[in-house]
Structure formats: C-alpha cells, structure tokens
Amino acid sequence: MMRKAVITDRNIAEKTALVRVDFNVPLNGGSITDDTRIRAAIPTIEYLIEQKCRVILCSHLSRPRGQVVPEMSLRPCAERLAELTGRQVRFVEDCIGPQVEQAVAQMQPGDLSLLENTRFYADEEAKDEATIIEFGKKLAAPADFFVNDAFGACHRNHGSTYGVTKYLSPCVAGFLVELEIRSLSRILNAPEKGFIVVLGGAKVEDKIGVIESLLPKCEKMLIGGAMTWAFLKARGYEVGMSLCQPASVKAAREVDAKMSPYIDKLMVPVDAYMRNVAGDQGVKYTTVDAIEPGWDALDIGDRTREMYADLILKADNVFWNGPMGKFEDKPFDEGTLAVARAMGDCPGFNVVGGGDSVAAVTQMGVADAIDHISTGGGASLEYLEDGTLSAVEALDDK
C-alpha cells in the first residue's frame, strides 16, 4: 500500500507544478532509441494539465558530471513529448535562474515546459546535503508544489528529488511512482510458496541487499549471469577465464555464510556455454563442474534454461532483474531469451526490472504479457531490500 500522498490526494488545481520525471533515455546521434520512460510520465502530465496547472518538468540525462554537454541536452525529449501528447512543449535552456523565471512567468494554466538537464550543475548530485538543498531551493523557486514521478531516480537524494521537498508544499508522488511502489510492494509481500526470484548480471555485491532480503521470503532464487561464476568460485569450482571479480567472490562467500539457513533455496546453473578465449574462440557446452582453464563461460546451459523456465511457469509471483548471460553477444543471449519467454507465458503476477531484462522481453514480443515492467532497475532493487526509497520518504504522508 502507498503510504505517501499522490497527486489525487491534494487540491493542486491551477497551481504551478514542478514535476521530477525520469527522461534519462538512450540517445543515438540526438535521436531517442527508446521512449518508454517518456511515455510512462504522460498520465501524470495529462492529469496536471486537466487540473489547469502550469507544468514544469525537470530531469537528468546521462552523466554530464556538472558540465554542459550538448549531446546530453533534454531538447530531444521535449520534441518527443510534444509528438506523443500532441501538445506544445516549451524547452527552457536552463533549469535554474532568470531564463526559467522568465519562461514560467509567461506560462498559462495548462501550459507545459521542460527544463534543461539538472546534472549540468554539479550541485544537483553533490556529496554535501546543504549544497543539494540549496540547489533544490533554486530549482523550486518558480513552483508552488512538487510531484515526484521519476521512479528510476527515487533511490538518490539529489537536488531535484530531495532538495526541492524542503521548499515546496505539497510534495506528492505521481501516478508512475504510485504504480511502481504498488507493484513492487506486491512482490515484497508475496507468500513464500510460488514466489520465484530471478537475478542475473555481473556483480554479486550489487545484488547482495536484495538477495539477503528476498531469499528468506521466496520459494526459490534463480541465479544467472556472471554472478554464477562468483558463487562457483567461492565454492571451490574452476571457472576458467569467466568474468569473476574478487569483490563478487567475496560477496558470494558472505551470502553463503550469512544465508546458510536458506541456501538450499538459492539455485545456481548446472551447465553453461563457454568460449575458448585462450585459443580458437570456439564455443562449446559444459557442465559447471567441467569449465576449463582458458575458457570463458558466457551463458547458462540448456538444462538450466529448462529448470528455470519450469519454475517460472509454475510460479504465482515472479521478480526478474538481470541477464542470464552476455546478452549483447550472440549466441550467449539464448539463456536470457529463454527466461523472457517463460516470463511471458507465466500465468502468475510477474515483474521485470533492469535494462537487459526489459530488452529481452521486448525482443521476445512478450512485453504486453508482463504485469509490470519497472522503469528503474537500481531503484526497484533498493526498494525490495527494505520497502523504502529515500526520495519517496521525503514526500508527504497521505
């Protein structure tokens, strides 16, 4: 249940809204290659326009690290939002200061503006809280109230997600944040029986929090990706040239020790496909106890795919984050695609988060069969650790 106020809980009609959206979209030569995050913000934007609000949108894009980087401008997002909504979207070439004040002064009820990349200012993500709050004050200056609809940035206390809440009232969640919290809360509170968690990716240390949170709660946790080799190496197996950082091996040992009462729930692959990186680059199948020196295991094998798919298909609730292999390198995308296919066929409640996992369900044509596709991989993992996100906690209670 959403403990925090959403836009429908407050009277915000005809006021000026500062809306933090997540328009951190992939760009190629100035063209947006995936507009999912822009589309996800539209219900909140349309509601505010219906309420005759003046709507000021702000977002970050990529990592300009406090520099003005023209290739990281949000202008293409303004153009795409205009196309998607059929509305005029004024783009403001700054996010604080006189240009913004002037643009907002000219806005009429129902008008829509998008500010330039908040990360063009280093203070947006400064280490010092006072600096972040001061930047938030400048960002908040032209607005009456704040809406956070940037779920993908809700695990970060930045000027545009946290600092602004010190100066605006009310501070409420948008419809996307509400949907994300509701869907992930259902996963977090799922009954153990029939609850399957699928975790892939490269680093155990990045997932240790969610492993420790969900392993006691789920029926089975299915491990894939390079995390596999860390667990195997921690248990004394030969992993050859497979991606296996010392920090991941250390984290895997910690999980094995700390989670020992539940470790029988944690499934690692029984087989794999590996490449001869020290020789002719040939690819062959192997069981995980027979990975050879000079070979790089890059995907889960056929038996593992079948086992994982079978568990997913029988599940009542499934959460999946992270690829099963080197997804960007064929044929090592097959394990990830097998999981995506099973997710699409699963009759239970299923949630997918993380870029490669989302790309896989889209590639398999099963995205419409997924109950919820999260717009924030890192934020979804952090929420599943303890049911909180710092920027959401900064919003008003219901």
C-alpha positions as CSV (number, residue, x, y, z in Angstrom):
1,M,0.0,0.0,0.0
2,M,1.2,3.5,-0.8
3,R,1.8,5.4,2.5
4,K,2.8,8.6,0.7
5,A,0.4,11.2,-0.8
6,V,-0.2,11.1,-4.6
7,I,-1.4,13.9,-6.8
8,T,-5.1,12.9,-6.4
9,D,-4.8,13.3,-2.5
10,R,-4.3,17.1,-2.6
11,N,-6.0,20.1,-4.1
12,I,-3.5,21.3,-6.7
13,A,-5.8,22.9,-9.3
14,E,-4.5,26.0,-11.1
15,K,-1.2,25.9,-9.2
16,T,2.4,25.7,-10.7
17,A,3.8,22.2,-10.5
18,L,7.5,21.2,-10.5
19,V,7.5,17.6,-11.7
20,R,10.6,15.5,-11.5
21,V,10.3,13.0,-14.4
22,D,12.8,10.4,-15.5
23,F,13.7,11.2,-19.1
24,N,17.1,9.5,-18.8
25,V,16.5,7.9,-22.2
26,P,19.0,6.3,-24.6
27,L,20.1,8.6,-27.4
28,N,21.9,7.8,-30.7
29,G,23.1,10.9,-32.6
30,G,20.4,13.0,-31.0
31,S,17.6,10.6,-31.7
32,I,15.8,8.8,-28.9
33,T,16.1,5.0,-29.4
34,D,13.6,4.0,-26.6
35,D,10.9,6.5,-25.3
36,T,9.4,4.1,-22.7
37,R,10.3,6.5,-19.8
38,I,8.8,9.5,-21.6
39,R,5.5,7.6,-22.3
40,A,5.4,6.4,-18.6
41,A,5.2,10.1,-17.4
42,I,2.3,11.1,-19.6
43,P,-0.6,10.0,-17.3
44,T,0.7,12.3,-14.6
45,I,1.4,15.2,-17.0
46,E,-2.1,14.9,-18.5
47,Y,-3.8,14.9,-15.1
48,L,-2.0,18.1,-14.1
49,I,-2.9,19.8,-17.3
50,E,-6.6,18.7,-16.7
51,Q,-6.3,20.4,-13.3
52,K,-5.2,23.6,-15.2
53,C,-1.7,23.5,-13.6
54,R,1.3,25.2,-15.1
55,V,3.5,22.1,-15.5
56,I,7.3,22.5,-15.3
57,L,9.2,19.2,-15.9
58,C,12.7,18.6,-14.8
59,S,15.0,15.6,-15.3
60,H,18.6,14.4,-15.6
61,L,20.0,12.7,-18.7
62,S,23.2,10.5,-18.5
63,R,26.3,11.7,-16.6
64,P,27.5,15.1,-17.7
65,R,29.2,15.5,-14.3
66,G,28.4,19.2,-13.8
67,Q,29.4,20.2,-17.3
68,V,27.1,21.5,-20.1
69,V,27.4,18.7,-22.7
70,P,25.2,19.5,-25.7
71,E,24.9,15.8,-26.6
72,M,23.2,15.3,-23.3
73,S,20.6,18.0,-23.7
74,L,16.9,17.2,-23.0
75,R,15.8,19.1,-26.1
76,P,15.1,15.8,-28.0
77,C,12.9,14.7,-25.1
78,A,10.8,17.9,-25.3
79,E,10.3,17.2,-29.0
80,R,9.3,13.6,-28.4
81,L,6.9,14.5,-25.6
82,A,5.3,17.0,-28.0
83,E,4.8,14.3,-30.6
84,L,3.4,11.8,-28.1
85,T,1.0,14.2,-26.5
86,G,0.1,16.4,-29.4
87,R,0.8,19.4,-27.1
88,Q,3.2,22.3,-27.3
89,V,6.2,21.7,-25.0
90,R,8.4,24.7,-24.4
91,F,12.0,23.8,-23.9
92,V,14.0,26.0,-21.5
93,E,17.7,26.1,-22.0
94,D,18.5,26.1,-18.3
95,C,17.0,24.6,-15.2
96,I,17.5,27.4,-12.6
97,G,17.8,31.2,-12.8
98,P,16.5,34.0,-14.9
99,Q,15.7,32.0,-18.1
100,V,13.4,29.7,-16.0
101,E,11.8,32.6,-14.2
102,Q,11.0,34.4,-17.4
103,A,9.6,31.2,-19.1
104,V,7.4,30.4,-16.1
105,A,6.1,33.9,-15.9
106,Q,4.8,33.5,-19.5
107,M,3.1,30.2,-18.8
108,Q,-0.7,30.0,-18.8
109,P,-2.8,27.3,-17.0
110,G,-2.4,24.0,-18.8
111,D,1.0,25.0,-20.4
112,L,3.9,22.6,-20.4
113,S,7.6,23.3,-20.2
114,L,10.7,21.1,-19.9
115,L,13.8,22.4,-18.2
116,E,17.4,21.6,-19.3
117,N,19.4,18.7,-17.8
118,T,19.6,19.2,-14.0
119,R,23.0,17.4,-14.0
120,F,24.6,20.2,-16.0
121,Y,25.0,21.6,-12.5
122,A,27.4,19.7,-10.2
123,D,25.3,20.8,-7.1
124,E,22.4,18.6,-8.3
125,E,24.3,15.5,-7.1
126,A,26.8,17.0,-4.6
127,K,28.1,14.9,-1.7
128,D,27.2,17.7,0.8
129,E,23.5,17.8,1.8
130,A,23.5,21.5,2.4
131,T,24.7,22.1,-1.3
132,I,22.0,19.7,-2.6
133,I,19.3,21.5,-0.6
134,E,20.5,24.9,-1.8
135,F,20.3,23.7,-5.4
136,G,16.8,22.4,-4.7
137,K,15.8,25.8,-3.4
138,K,16.8,27.4,-6.8
139,L,15.0,24.6,-8.7
140,A,11.9,25.0,-6.6
141,A,11.8,28.8,-6.9
142,P,9.2,29.2,-9.7
143,A,6.8,26.4,-8.4
144,D,4.0,26.1,-5.8
145,F,4.2,22.3,-5.3
146,F,6.3,19.2,-6.2
147,V,5.5,16.0,-7.9
148,N,8.0,13.1,-8.0
149,D,7.3,10.8,-10.9
150,A,10.9,9.8,-11.5
151,F,10.9,6.3,-10.0
152,G,14.3,5.5,-11.6
153,A,15.9,8.3,-9.5
154,C,14.0,7.7,-6.3
155,H,16.9,5.9,-4.6
156,R,19.1,9.1,-4.9
157,N,18.9,12.1,-2.6
158,H,19.6,14.8,-5.3
159,G,18.6,18.4,-5.5
160,S,15.7,17.6,-7.9
161,T,14.4,14.6,-5.9
162,Y,15.1,15.6,-2.3
163,G,16.3,19.2,-2.0
164,V,13.2,20.6,-3.6
165,T,11.0,19.0,-0.9
166,K,12.3,21.4,1.7
167,Y,10.8,24.4,-0.1
168,L,7.5,23.2,-1.8
169,S,4.2,22.0,-0.4
170,P,2.6,19.7,-1.0
171,C,5.2,17.2,-2.1
172,V,3.4,14.2,-3.7
173,A,4.0,11.1,-5.9
174,G,2.9,10.9,-9.5
175,F,1.0,8.0,-11.0
176,L,4.1,6.2,-12.2
177,V,5.8,6.2,-8.7
178,E,2.5,5.1,-7.2
179,L,2.2,2.2,-9.7
180,E,5.9,1.1,-9.2
181,I,5.5,1.1,-5.4
182,R,2.2,-0.8,-5.5
183,S,3.7,-3.5,-7.9
184,L,6.9,-3.9,-6.0
185,S,5.1,-4.0,-2.7
186,R,3.1,-6.9,-4.0
187,I,6.4,-8.7,-4.8
188,L,8.0,-7.8,-1.4
189,N,4.9,-9.1,0.4
190,A,4.3,-12.2,-1.7
191,P,3.8,-15.6,0.1
192,E,6.8,-17.9,0.1
193,K,5.0,-20.7,-1.8
194,G,5.1,-20.0,-5.5
195,F,7.4,-16.9,-5.2
196,I,10.3,-17.1,-7.6
197,V,13.1,-14.5,-7.8
198,V,15.4,-14.5,-10.9
199,L,18.6,-12.5,-10.5
200,G,21.3,-12.1,-13.2
201,G,24.0,-9.6,-14.0
202,A,27.7,-9.3,-13.3
203,K,28.2,-8.3,-9.7
204,V,27.0,-10.2,-6.6
205,E,28.0,-7.1,-4.5
206,D,25.3,-5.0,-6.4
207,K,22.6,-7.5,-5.5
208,I,23.6,-8.6,-2.0
209,G,21.0,-6.4,-0.3
210,V,18.1,-7.8,-2.4
211,I,19.5,-11.4,-2.0
212,E,19.5,-11.1,1.8
213,S,16.1,-9.5,1.8
214,L,14.2,-11.9,-0.6
215,L,16.0,-15.3,-0.1
216,P,14.3,-15.9,3.2
217,K,10.9,-14.9,1.7
218,C,10.9,-16.7,-1.6
219,E,10.5,-20.4,-2.6
220,K,13.5,-20.3,-5.0
221,M,16.0,-17.7,-6.1
222,L,17.5,-18.5,-9.6
223,I,21.0,-17.1,-10.2
224,G,22.4,-16.3,-13.7
225,G,24.9,-14.1,-15.4
226,A,28.4,-13.6,-14.2
227,M,27.2,-13.8,-10.6
228,T,27.1,-17.6,-11.3
229,W,30.9,-17.8,-11.6
230,A,31.4,-15.8,-8.4
231,F,29.3,-18.3,-6.4
232,L,31.0,-21.3,-8.1
233,K,34.5,-19.9,-7.4
234,A,33.5,-19.1,-3.8
235,R,32.6,-22.8,-3.5
236,G,35.9,-24.0,-5.0
237,Y,35.0,-24.6,-8.6
238,E,37.3,-23.9,-11.6
239,V,35.7,-21.0,-13.6
240,G,38.5,-20.5,-16.2
241,M,38.5,-17.1,-17.7
242,S,34.9,-16.3,-16.8
243,L,34.1,-12.8,-15.5
244,C,34.6,-13.1,-11.8
245,Q,35.8,-10.1,-9.8
246,P,37.3,-10.6,-6.3
247,A,34.6,-8.3,-4.8
248,S,31.9,-10.6,-6.3
249,V,33.6,-13.7,-4.9
250,K,33.9,-12.1,-1.5
251,A,30.2,-11.1,-1.6
252,A,29.2,-14.6,-2.7
253,R,31.1,-16.1,0.3
254,E,29.2,-13.6,2.5
255,V,25.9,-14.7,1.1
256,D,26.7,-18.4,1.6
257,A,27.7,-17.8,5.2
258,K,25.0,-15.3,6.3
259,M,22.2,-17.0,4.4
260,S,23.2,-20.6,5.3
261,P,19.7,-21.5,6.7
262,Y,18.1,-20.6,3.4
263,I,21.0,-21.5,1.0
264,D,19.1,-24.5,-0.4
265,K,16.7,-22.1,-2.0
266,L,19.4,-20.4,-4.0
267,M,19.9,-22.2,-7.3
268,V,22.9,-21.7,-9.5
269,P,23.2,-23.0,-13.0
270,V,24.2,-26.7,-13.6
271,D,25.5,-26.1,-17.1
272,A,26.8,-23.4,-19.4
273,Y,28.1,-22.4,-22.8
274,M,31.7,-21.2,-22.9
275,R,34.1,-19.7,-25.4
276,N,37.8,-20.7,-25.8
277,V,39.2,-17.2,-25.3
278,A,42.8,-18.5,-25.0
279,G,42.5,-20.4,-28.3
280,D,40.4,-20.5,-31.4
281,Q,37.4,-18.7,-29.9
282,G,35.3,-21.8,-30.3
283,V,32.1,-22.3,-28.3
284,K,31.0,-25.4,-26.5
285,Y,28.6,-26.8,-23.9
286,T,29.8,-27.8,-20.5
287,T,28.5,-28.8,-17.1
288,V,29.6,-26.2,-14.5
289,D,32.0,-28.6,-12.8
290,A,33.9,-29.0,-16.1
291,I,34.7,-25.4,-17.0
292,E,38.3,-25.4,-18.3
293,P,41.2,-23.0,-17.8
294,G,41.4,-20.6,-20.8
295,W,37.6,-20.8,-21.4
296,D,35.1,-18.1,-20.6
297,A,31.6,-19.2,-19.5
298,L,29.1,-16.7,-21.0
299,D,25.6,-18.1,-20.7
300,I,23.5,-20.6,-18.8
301,G,23.1,-24.0,-20.5
302,D,20.1,-26.0,-21.8
303,R,19.3,-27.9,-18.6
304,T,19.5,-24.7,-16.5
305,R,17.2,-22.9,-19.0
306,E,14.7,-25.7,-18.8
307,M,14.8,-25.9,-15.0
308,Y,14.4,-22.1,-14.6
309,A,11.6,-21.9,-17.2
310,D,9.7,-24.7,-15.4
311,L,9.9,-22.9,-12.1
312,I,8.8,-19.6,-13.6
313,L,5.9,-21.2,-15.4
314,K,4.6,-22.7,-12.2
315,A,5.1,-19.5,-10.1
316,D,2.4,-17.4,-8.5
317,N,4.7,-14.3,-8.2
318,V,8.0,-13.7,-10.1
319,F,10.5,-10.9,-10.0
320,W,13.3,-10.8,-12.6
321,N,16.3,-8.5,-12.7
322,G,19.4,-9.0,-14.8
323,P,20.5,-11.1,-17.8
324,M,21.4,-14.8,-17.6
325,G,24.5,-14.4,-19.9
326,K,26.4,-12.0,-22.1
327,F,23.1,-10.8,-23.6
328,E,24.6,-8.4,-26.1
329,D,26.8,-11.1,-27.7
330,K,25.0,-13.9,-29.7
331,P,24.6,-16.8,-29.2
332,F,25.0,-16.0,-25.5
333,D,21.7,-14.2,-25.4
334,E,19.7,-17.5,-25.5
335,G,19.6,-18.1,-21.8
336,T,18.1,-14.6,-21.2
337,L,15.6,-15.0,-24.0
338,A,14.5,-18.4,-22.6
339,V,13.8,-16.7,-19.3
340,A,12.0,-13.9,-21.1
341,R,9.8,-16.4,-23.0
342,A,8.9,-18.2,-19.7
343,M,8.1,-14.8,-18.1
344,G,5.7,-14.0,-20.9
345,D,4.0,-17.4,-20.5
346,C,3.8,-17.3,-16.7
347,P,0.2,-17.0,-15.6
348,G,1.2,-15.6,-12.2
349,F,2.0,-12.0,-11.3
350,N,5.3,-11.0,-12.9
351,V,7.6,-8.0,-12.6
352,V,10.6,-7.3,-14.8
353,G,13.2,-4.6,-14.0
354,G,16.7,-3.7,-15.4
355,G,17.7,-2.7,-18.9
356,D,18.7,-6.1,-20.4
357,S,15.8,-7.9,-18.9
358,V,13.4,-5.4,-20.3
359,A,15.1,-5.5,-23.7
360,A,14.8,-9.3,-23.7
361,V,11.0,-9.4,-23.0
362,T,10.6,-6.7,-25.7
363,Q,12.8,-8.7,-28.2
364,M,10.7,-11.9,-27.5
365,G,7.5,-9.9,-28.1
366,V,6.1,-10.7,-24.7
367,A,6.3,-7.3,-23.0
368,D,2.5,-7.0,-23.1
369,A,2.2,-10.2,-21.1
370,I,4.3,-8.8,-18.2
371,D,2.2,-7.4,-15.4
372,H,4.7,-4.7,-14.6
373,I,7.9,-3.6,-16.3
374,S,9.8,-1.3,-13.9
375,T,11.3,1.9,-15.2
376,G,14.1,1.8,-12.6
377,G,16.4,-1.3,-12.3
378,G,18.5,0.1,-9.4
379,A,15.5,1.7,-7.6
380,S,13.5,-1.4,-7.8
381,L,16.3,-3.5,-6.3
382,E,16.8,-0.9,-3.5
383,Y,13.0,-0.9,-2.7
384,L,13.0,-4.6,-2.5
385,E,15.7,-4.5,0.2
386,D,13.6,-2.9,2.9
387,G,10.5,-1.3,1.3
388,T,11.8,2.2,1.3
389,L,13.4,4.7,-1.1
390,S,14.9,7.9,0.2
391,A,13.3,10.3,-2.3
392,V,9.9,8.7,-1.7
393,E,10.3,9.0,2.0
394,A,10.8,12.8,1.5
395,L,7.3,13.1,0.2
396,D,4.2,14.0,2.3
397,D,2.4,11.2,4.1
398,K,-1.2,10.5,3.0
